[in-house]
Amino acid sequence: MSHQTSAPSAQPLLQPVQLGALKLPNRVLMAPMTRARADNEELAPTDLHATYYAQRAGAGLIISEGTWVSTDAIGFINVPGIYTDGQTAGWTKVTEAVHSAGGRIVSQLGHAGAASHPDHHGGRLPAGPSAINPYEMSYTPDGPKDSLTPRALSAAEIATTIDSYRQAAVNALRAGFDGLEIHAQISHLVAQFLNPRLNQRTDAYGGTSEKRAQFLLDIVDAVSSVWGSDHIGIKLSPYWNQGPAFTADAETLAEYDQLLKRLNDSNLAYLHLLGPEPDTGTDIFTAFTRYRAHYDGAVIASLGFTQASGNELLERQLAEAVSFGAPFIANPDLVDRFTHGHPLAAGNRDTYFASDAAGYTDYPPVTGSY
């Protein structure tokens, strides 16, 4: 990690920025991270969540962990939802704690789709765009299990799913969030619809790249009817490479190029874009240069950035902000550490998905304990 020892305020990461309607004091954003602490029957956030997020309120913006928009969306144990009154009340405690600490937080809305398992659904098969196994892993109460061939969503079920996003947006507004992010990355439902290997529908939601993108665009319209598009972001992962279904080949990247162009008309707060995994043959600056060529709005860059590479990306004007995941786990005061050149603490991976405060809220800032 590069330490800044002079003129720290000159770092691009520490400069204010406006993303749509979101006015941020710095460009060091906290990425959404599943931490599996909603260890209760309702999958509701607890006081532990409120403490965890408030500790990290120095971030320019906190993006919540991905939260389920319905029971059908569930695909990982102990991840909170935002589809019940109890869950909404739990999230209200979180947003109040973050705001009291001077921070800002948006809710990431997600759905696992076919990357789930019957154990999450009372024995019923999960549903995806088509009856095609994505060959993903679902973490169930009995441990990790391979995904199965899902049901194909009916047209009526697609309409219901889109409405579940709209209702989740209503709940996020009730809970006091500052905006929304649509989880459209990695191997979950929106990414399944975008993927021609997993989406072989012949209706309005499949058959061409434009139709495969319609599910996402309809979700954007649904949540925008609640919030206004300038409070909404989308997280995408064009370079995601995993299993037989998700391959960042030339055809996939070209389809994402066209999607980014279409999203120029959506007046979003931002696009949150993952770069390529390290050592996969594509440089992060090359990837974000490609994104910049097709998308005119604000970009949040994500995946494996350091203080040095984040500052360089911003200096090159390839993004407006950078999100950090793992560094925020063990460094709740990450922005202060970047500002004053303090070294970063290392997180304990054994506690990333545990169920208690250990490895969650017990990492102290440089200046002392909470």
Buried (B, 14 or more C-beta within 10 A) or exposed (E): EEBBEEEBEEBBBBBEBEBBBBEBBBBBBBBBBBBBBBEBEBBBBBEBBBBBBBBBBBBBBBBBBBBBBBBBBBBBBBBBBBBBEBBBBBBBBBBBBBBEEEBBBBBBBBBBBBBBBBBBBEEEBBBBBBBBBBBBBBBBEEEEBEBBBBBBBEEEEBEEBBBBBBBBBBBBBBBBBBBBBBBBBBBBBBBBBBBBBBBBBEEEBBBEBEBBBBBBBBBBBBBBEBBBBBBBBBBBBBBBEBBEBBEBEEEBBEBBBEBBEBBEEBBBBBBBBBBBBEEEEBEBBEBBEBBBEBBEBBBBBBBBBBBBBBBBBBEEEBBBBBBBBBBBBBBBBBBBBBBBBBEBBEBBEEBBBBBEEEBBBBBBBEEEEE
